[in-house]
Amino acid sequence: KRLPLDNAVLMALHYEEERGLEFRLRLVEKIVSVCHTVRDVAETIVEELAAHYEWEYVSLFRIDEKKQQLTLVLQKAGAETHPLPEAFTLPLGKGVLSHVYGTGKPVNISNVMEDPKFRDIYVRGVDRTLSEVCIPIVIQSKVFYLLNIEDRHENAFSEEDLDSLLQVVQEIENVLDRVWVHHFLQTILDSTSDLVFVTNRQEKIGRPNQETMRQLGYSEDEMKALEVKD
C-alpha cells in the first residue's frame, strides 16, 4: 500500500510532465505561426524558454561555417545579468559552444571554472557564469544552431532539466526540419525556368511558381482558384 507521501510525489511528477508537454505544444504552435524568418523563430524559442524555466540567461547562436564563427542570433538576460553585445561572435574552435558544435552532443557543466574537461577551453562571455548547458539544434543531419543557457550559481541545472530541454529541442528540430524543407522546395520552384505548380488531392492548384504565373498571366490568387482541368 502506498503512503500518502508517495501519492503526492507521483501526482506532482504527473502534473510536471503535463506542464512540460503543454509547454512544448504551445512552443511548437508559436514557432509554426512565426516561421517566416530565422529571427522570429529565434525570438520565440529564447523568449519562451526564458519565461517558462525562469533561467538567468538564454541565447541562440548560429553556425557560420563560411566565416568560421558562431554568431549570436538572440539572447534573453535576467535583471541581474549583463547581456552580450548584439553583434557578438566567437571563432569556431574556441569555447564550450565550439566543443558542442564539433561533437554534436549536449553538455551540462556544473562549474565552468573547475570542470577539468572545460575549464581550459571556456571563454567568458556573460559575467559571473558558473553553470552552463549547451545543446545543438540539428536540421537535416547538420548542426545549424546552438541553444546556450547560463547561470551564476553552481550546479544550477539538473539532469532532469537537461532531459526536459532535450525534449523541447527535439520538438524544435522537427518543426525547423519541416520549415527548412518547405523553404528549400519553394526556392527550387521559384528559381526554375519551367512551369511548375503543386496540386492537392482534389487537383486544385496550391502553389504555382513565378514562371508559371508570368507565362500564363495569372496572379497567385487567381492560380489557386483554378483546378488542373481548367
Salt bridges, closest charged atoms under 4 A:
GLU16 OE2 - ARG19 NH1 3.70
GLU18 OE2 - HIS14 NE2 3.23
GLU47 OE1 - LYS76 NZ 3.68
GLU48 OE1 - ARG26 NE 3.91
GLU48 OE2 - LYS30 NZ 2.80
GLU56 OE2 - ARG152 NH1 2.24
GLU56 OE2 - HIS153 ND1 3.73
ASP64 OD2 - ARG62 NH1 3.82
GLU65 OE1 - LYS142 NZ 3.32
GLU80 OE1 - ARG152 NH2 2.90
ASP151 OD1 - HIS153 ND1 2.83
GLU211 OE2 - ARG214 NH2 2.62
GLU220 OE2 - LYS224 NZ 3.09
GLU227 OE1 - LYS229 NZ 3.65
